[in-house]
């Protein structure tokens, strides 16, 4: 039986009393109680504190923290410290260092430098995990465990990992002749006669090899987390959950398979703040592991939900400025509260900040916590306290909450891997763009959000597990954009979805390659051309946006990055390019298929074009508001019998909105009649509730 999450939404911090220069445990915990903080995560970063020397354990240092937390009603997630290897272990077993290239060990001095499949590492990791779990499993404050931390950072080239990779290929293909055929190794004289002839990944040029290598790397991570979770479960009480925290862009990670061995999904969605949450601005993300924009924030939340298709834990997120010393963009007043409710609106059962106090030393000296370096509570503490008060007002009202969704967007981890090896797009300056897959998906996700729709991200494998009839019933619109790696079964699922009455929206690169990353030898879009009434044989990159024209399209509608040369056969051309060459092609087509429809978008759409595509998809966009003015967004979901709607104003200008139906302010209890005006201040959020059958 899976342990149940607490009925109320929890507010937490990662807490490191061992990092303080002086003891202030009771002062910290009293401040947390005053702020409404109900959970702390502890212990995951300090293996050398738990085990200062080989085989010598100090397990008692955490006892006062757990006791004092429990005395105040603060719950605890206990972390295992295996992601930060102690120096004595590094010195005794240098061979456990991970290798980014064959034979080139990662230098010690940071964290996550280890090959976590290595037997010597596993021996010592198991020993410390067992000692910690055995010591504290019975403590009443502990409600769950986080094993390791953000796994999958490195693509490990160690000898043992490569040996395991070759063995996995033997199991999958049986013999080298099958491998030669399936990978096309006749090309460039790469046929092998024995498994020992398989080359190392460092110089590989075959996409088929790379996809297998990336899948294996993800499996190494999955196996490691499952192994550690099984150890912890030997000691955990039945009411304690086991999770790990994921950083979703990690290269050696498939979130769907990792969480299969866990009780609840958890992750660390960091996001751009200040103007990067202003709905009127377009700013790039600061790095690959954060997002920019309102849609980017919600996409991270929906990715967390997608891992298990259920509620999740935010185990780290922004408190103040994040990242390195040169990136200092703390939130504008109100943005922390907005982000917290954005996660909650999409299924978060915990919002936990990294971290409680800003550190005086170490690599993350300028990664801000709830308390600044002075340790004197300030503006951020006060905003977190307001969130705590809001969550107290909500109580257990969101128990069993499920976010609404009219649009499902398919997520394909194999496609992401494949499009990182052979990206279709280039960065400014010409370097391959390893985020090409995300650019495609985000183009469509943004359009759905801007059109007032709500999105459920579905892994392709999860969609396959649902009958096509169920997909149609639950999601009137299904988007397959960038699903480059697609099996025959996947393609059949897409056709069946449309035939049974769904509206399928296809985007660039979908179904172009099979499960081995081989380009399909058929008319594109492969397996879908006849059903969609459109085909293409050529494609082009775009170095600048190209205007897209069509009835009712906004003036700034355009295609970016890519053009599929869509040739409308039976399909209706509903938009084309304003360009001397590309006007020969359709930009957007639509065609009836069975009881449903297939719309094909041959480019990565600008926000205005994407919004128009979804606005024309026939969605019922009726909601709790009579209309939604920019920059307001609405997210909603249902707890048993009650629908909660979360109203956000993503900008400096106050907004006034009008209720389409009667509601109750979920935070104050005020009854609000239909037609009532609600004021949203700068960077504000309000929560209202209606009957579950009522307006979204």
N, C-alpha and C positions, 0 to 999 in steps of 0.2 A: 504494500500500500504506500503510495507516494505521500510524504509528509505535507500537511496543509500549510499554506502561507497564512500569516496573521490576517484577521479580517480587515483591519485598517491599513491604509497606505502608510508605510514607514518612512521616516526622515532620518537619514544617517550621515555619518562621517567616518572616513578612515582615520583611525586614532593611533598615534604613536607616542605614548608616554615615555618610551625609552629614548626618543629623540630630543627630549627637553634637556636643557642645561641645568635645570633644577626641578625638584619635585613639586608638581602642582596638580596632582591627580584629582583631589577633591574639588579644587577650584574649577578645573576644566569640566568635570562631570556636573557640577552645580550649574555652570553656565549652559551646558547642553540641555539640562532639564528645563531651565528657564526659557530656552529657545524652542522647546518642543521637539528636540532631537530624541528619537526613540531607539536608535540602533547605532552601534559602533562596530567597525571591522578592525581586527587586531591580529598581530603576530606574523603576517605573511612575508615580511621583508627582512627578517633578522635571524637567519639560520645561525650565524656566528654568535648570537646571544643565546639561543636555545642550546647550542652545542659549541662552546668556545674552543674546545680541543677534541680531537678524534676520540669518540666514545665517552666523553665527559659531558654530562647534560646538566643544564640549569633550567629546571622547569618551573620553579616557584616564583620567578620574577613577575609573571602575569597574574598570579592569584589576587593580589590587591585590586587590580583593575577590574577583574571579573566580579569580585565581591562587591566593590563599591558601585559598579554599574548595576548589578542585580538589586542592591539596596535601593536604588533610585528608579527601578523599573525599566532600565535601559537594556535592550536585548543585544546579543553579541553574535557576530559571525566570526568564527575562528579560522584564520588562514594557515595553510601549511607553507613553509618558507623555501620551497625547492627551486624557486626561480632566481635566487640570489645566493650563489655558492660561496661558502666561507673560504678564506685564504688558505687555511690548513689543508683543505681538501684539494684545492687547486695545486698546491705545492706537492702533495703526496701522490696525486694522480694527474699529471699534466695531460695525459692522453684523453681525458674526458672533455677537453676544450673542443668546442664546435669548430668546424672548418667551413669557411665560406667558399673556398676553392680547395681542391684536393691537395692535402699536405700542408695547407697554410692555416695554422691555428689562429683563432680569434684571440687577440691579446686580452688578458685579464684586466679588470679595472672598472668595469661597468656592471652589467647584470645580464642574465640570459645568454651567457657566452658558452653554454654547456651543450654537449650532445646528450640529450635526455633519454636516448635509447642505450647508452653505454652501460654495460653491467656494473662497472665500478661505481658510477653515479647512482644507478638504481639501488645498489646495496645500501649506500649511505643515505639516500633519500628515504627509502623504506624505513630505515632504522629511526630517523628523526621523526618521520610522520607518525609511526606507531607510538613512539614515546609521548608525543604531544597529544594525540587523540586519546590514548589510554589515560593520560593524566587528567584531561579536562572534559571528556565526554559526559560525565555525570554532573557537570556544573550547571545549575539551573538557568544561568544567564545565557548559555550557548543554545541558539536556536538552529544553527546550521554551520556548514564548513565551506570555505573556499579553498579548493586544491589548486596549488600553483597560482600563477598570475599572468594573464595575457600571453598564453602560449602561442608558439608558431612564428616567432620573430625571425628565425633564420632558416634558410634552405641549407640543410646540413650535408656536407660532402665527405663526411668521415667514412673510413673504410667499412666499418660495421653497417652504416646506413646504406652504402652502395651495395654491399653484399646482400643485405635484406631486399633491396630493390631488385637485384637480379633474380633472387629466389622468388619474389612475387611475380616476375615475368614468366618464370618457368611454370608456376602454378597456373597462370592465366592462359598462356599460349601453348604450353606443352612441349614444343620443340622449336628449334631455331628456324626451320623452314616456314612454319606458320608465322613467326615473328617477321621474317624477311618479307613475306607476302603482305601481311597486314600493315606494316610500316613502310612498304615501298622501298626497301633497302637496295634494290637494284640501282636506284638513283645514286650517282656519284660513287659507284662501286663500294657500297656500304654493306653488301650481303655478308653475313657472318656464318661460319661453319661450326662454331662451338660457342657456348655461352661465355667462355673466358675471353672471347674476342670483343665483347661489347665494350664500347668506349665509355670513358668517364663523361659526366655531364658538362664538364668545364668547356669543352670545345664543340659541344653538340650543335648542329644546325637543323635537325629534323623536328618539326612541330609534333610529330607523333611520339617521338621519344620524350620531348619536353612535357607533353600533357601527361604521359604515364609517370614521369618523374615527379611532377607537381601533385598528382593524385597520391603517389606514394608518400611524399613529404607530409601531406595532410593526414594520411593514415597513421604515420609515425606520431603525430601530435594527438590524434584521436586515441591511439593505443595508450599513450603515456597518461593522458587524463583519465581514461577508463581504468587503467591499472591503479592509479593513485586513489581514485574514488572508491574502488573495491576495498582497498586497505582501510580507508576511513570508515567505511560502512561496517567493518568488523567490530567497531567500537561505538558507533553512533547509536543514539537512542532512536526508537521508531518515529519520534516526533521531530527529529532533526533532519534538515535537508542537506544535500551535497550539491555544490555548484563549482564552477570556475568563472573568472571574469574574462571576457573576450574583448580584444581590440580587433574589430571586424576586418580591417584591411590587412591584417597579418598575411604574409605570403604562404606560410605553411599551415593553413587553416581552412577547414570546411566546417562552418559553424553548425550545420545541420547534423553532421555525423558526430562532432564532439559532444553536443548536448544530449545525444541519444543515451549516454551512460549517466546522465545527471538528472536530478529531480526538478530543477528549474533553470531556465536560461538566465544568464547575467552578462552584462557588458558595460563598456566604458565609453559612452558617446560624448566626445569632446567636440566643441563647435565654435565657430567664429562668433564673437560678441560685438558689441557696439554697432557700427554701421553694417556689419555683416548679418545683422538681424533686421535691418531696415528694409521693409518690403518694396520700397521705392528705389533701391540701389542694387547694382549688379557688381559684386566684388569677388575676386577669386579667393579660394580657400588658401589659408596660410601654409598648409602642408598636406600630405596625402592622407593623414589620419584624422583630419578635422573636415568639417563641411562649412559651406558658406550659404547663407540665405535661409529663409523660413522653410522652404521645401526641403533643403538639405537636413535641417534639424528633424523634421517629421520623417524623412526617409531613414535616418538613423534609428528613430524610435520604431518604425515599422520593420526594419531589419531585425531588431531585437525580438519583436513579437514573432517574426517569421521562423526563428530557429526551432521552436517547438509548437508554433501556432497556439501560443498561450501567454499568459501574463509572465512578466519577467522582472528582473532586478537591475536597476542602474547602480552598479557598484562603484563607479567613479564618474564624476563629471565636473565641469567648471565650477569653481567658487570665486576666484579672482582671475588675474592674468594667468595664462597657461603657457607651457612650452619653455623655450630657452630665454636667456636674459635679454635678447633683442626683440622679443615679441611681448609687449606689455599693453594689452587691450582688456582691462577689466570691464565687467558689464556695466552698462548704463543702469541707473536706478529702475527697478521693475523687471529687468531682463532675466534675472535669476528666477523670479517667481513665474514669469512666462514660460521659461524653459522647463521648470519643474512640472507645471501643469500640462505642457506639451507632451512630456513623457507619460504623465499619468493618463492623459486623454487617449493615448495609444497603448495603454495596458500595463504601465509600470506599477508594481506593487511596492517598490522601494525607490527612493531617490537619495543617493548617498554621494556626498561631496568628497573629492580628493583635494584637500584633506582638512583636518581640524585646524592645525596651526601651521603657518608658513615657517619653513625650516631655516635655521641660521647657518647651515652648512650643507655641502653635498651638491650633486649635479642639479638638483631641483630647488636651489636656494631661492630662485625668483618665480617659482610656481606657487601662486598664492593660495592660501587656505582660507577658511572662514575667519580665522583671526590673523591679523597682519603680523609682521615681525615683532612689533611691540607687545604682542599678546593682549592688547587692550581692545575689547569689543568695539567695533565701529559700524560703519554703514552696511557692510556685507553681513555682519552678524545680525543687525537689525532686520535686514531683508529676509535672511534665513528664518529669523524668529517669526516674521509675519507668515511665511510658508508653514511653519509649525503650527501657528494658531489656526490657519485655514484647514490644515489636515485634522486638527482636533475637532473643528466644527463639522467636518465631513464624517468623522468617526468611521463606522464600518459600512457606510452607504455604498461604497464601491466594491464590496465583497462579491466575487463572481463576475466582475465587470468584463465585457467583451466589446472592443471598439467596433464601431460601424464601418462598413466598407461596401461601396458600390462597384469599385474598380479593383481588379486583381492584376498585379504586375508580376510576371514570372522572373525569378532570379535563378541564374545558372552559374554555379561556381566553376564547373569545367569551362564554360565559355569565358569567364573572367580570366582563368589561367591561360587559355589559348590566345586570347587577345592581348595578354601581357607579353607573350612570346613573339607574336606577329601582330603588333598593333596596327589597326587600319588608319590611325591618325598620327600626326606629328605634333610635337610641341612647337611653340614659336622658336625659330632657330633651326628646326629640322630634326631634332632628336626624336626617336620613337616615343609615343605617349603611352605609358604603361597604365594610365587611367582611362583608356579608350572605352572600355566596357562601361565604366561608371558614367562617362559622358553620355553614352547612348541611353542608358536606363534613366539617368536623371533628367534628360530632356523630356521624356514622357511623364515621369513622375511629377515634375514641376507643372506640366500642363494640366494634369488631373487636379492637383491642389489649387492651381489658379482658377480652374473652372468650378471650384466649389465642391468637388468630389472628395471622397475619402477612399484611401487605398489600403489594400491588404497585399503585402508582398508574399508570394508563394514560391518556394523552391520548386523547380520543375518536377522533382521527384515527388513532392507533396501533391502537386496538381495531378500527377499520374495516378496517385493512390485514390483520388476522388473519382467517382463515376462522372462522365461528361454531363449527365443530367444534373448532378449535384453542383458542378461548377456553374452551369447556366442558372440554376435556381439561386445560388448564393451571390454570384457576381455577374451582373448584366453585361459588364464589359471586361474583357481579358486582353492584356497587352503582352505581346511577345516581341520584344525589341532587344537586339543584341544577343539573342539565343543562338549563338553561332554553332555550338555543339548540340546537335539534336539527333536523337535516334529515330528510327522509323516509327516507333511507338509514340514518341513525342509529337511527330508531325501528324500522325493519325488522330491523336488527342485534340490537336488544334482544329483539324477539319471537323471532327465530330462535335466539338463545342459549338462551332458556328452552325453546323447543320441542324443542331437541336434547338437553336433559337438564340444563341449568344452573339454578341457583337465582338468579333475578334479584330484587334488592331495590331498589324504587323509593322515592325520597324526594321532598320538596316541590319544586315548580316544575319538575320534569323534563318536558321535551318541550312545555312550555306555549307556546313561541314558535318560529317558523321561523328560517331563516338570516338573514332581514332584521329580526329582532326584532319581527315581527308576531305578536300573539296568534293562535293557531290557532283557526279558526272551526269547532270540533267539540267533542264531548263529551270532557271531561278525565278521566284523563290522555290527551291526544291520541294516537291510534294504538295505545293500549295498554289502553284501558278494557275492551274485549271479552276480550282475552287475560288480563287481570288479574282479570276478574270483578267489577270495582268501578268506580265513577265518582264525580265530584263536580261540582257546579255553583257552589258558593259556598265562600269561604274567609275566614279571620279572623286578624288578629294577636292575640297573647296578651300582655297586659301583666304577667302573672305566671304561673308554672308552673301547669298544671292536672294533677291526679293522673290517672294512667292505671291502669285495673284490668283484670285478666285472670288466667286460671289460671296459677299459678306465678310471677307477676310480683312483684318485691320491693315493699315498702310505699312506697318512695320513688320508684317509677317515675312519670314525668311527661312531659308535652309542654311545650315552651317555644316562644316566639316566634311560632308559626304553627299554624293548624289548617286542613287541607283537609277539607271536609265530606264524608268518604268515605261513600258509600252502597253497602253490600255487596249485590251482586246474586248471582251464582253463587259469589262468594268467601266463605270462612269468616271471620267476624269473630272475631279472637282477642284483641282488647283494645279497650276503650272508655274514654271520659272520665268521670270523676266530677265532673259539672258539670250544672247544670239545663238548659242549652241544648245544650251540645256532646255530651251523652250520646245525642243523636239520631244521632250519627255514629260510625263506627268509627275508632279510632286506628291499628289495625294489622289488615290482612287478609292472607289467603294463599289461593292458588288454583293448582291443577294446570293446566299448559299444556303440551300435548304430553308429552314425556318428562321435563319439568322442572317448575318452580314459579315463581310470581311472588308475592312478598310486597310489600305496599305499606304504607309508614309515612307517615301523614298529618301529621306534626309533626316539629319538630326535637327528637329524643329527649334526655332527660337521660342521663347515663352509665349509670345502672342499667337504664333502658329499652333503650337501645341494646345494652348487653351482653346482655340477655335475648333480643333479636331475633337476634343472632348466635349465641348459645348454642343457639337453636332452629333454626338453619339447617342442621343435619346435618353440620357439619364434623367431620372426624377430627382431634381435638385431642390425640392421643397424642404424647408428646414424650419428651425425655431425662429429665424429672423425673416421678416418680410422681404428684405434684400440685404446683400452683403457688400457694403462699400469697401473699396480698397482703402487702407491696407488691413482690413479686418478679415480674419479667417475663423471658421467654426469647425471644431472636431467634436464627435459625440460617440456615445456607446451606451450599452445597456447592462445594468446590473439587474438581478431578478425583479421584474415588475416596474422598473424605473429607467428612463433614459436621461442621461446627463449630457448637457451640451456645454462646451468650453469655448468662450468667445474671447478672441485675442485681438488686440490692436498693436500691430507691429510698426510703430512709428511715433514721432513726437507730437503729432497733431491729435488732440482729443477727438473722439468719434461718438456720435449718437446713433444708435440702432433701434429698430422697432420690432417688438415681438409679434410673430405671426399667430401665436396661440398663447394661452395662459400658461404660466410656469411659476416655479418657486425658486427664489435665490437659494442655492444649496449651501451657501456659507453663512447667510444671515437668517434664513427662514422666512423672509418677506414674500408675501403672495404678490405675483405680478400678473395683471390681467392682459389678455390679448390686446394688442395695440399700444401697450405701454412702451415708453422710451427708456432705453438703458444707456447710461453714459459710460464710456470707456476712456480713461485717462491715457496719457502717454505711457507706452509700454505696459499696458494693463491687461488683466484677464479677469473675466467673471465666469461663474459656473451656475447654470440653472438646471432644474430638473423638471421633467414632464412624465406623463405616462409612457410606458415602454412602447406602446403602439402609436404614440404621437409623433410629433415632428422631430426630425434629426437636428 
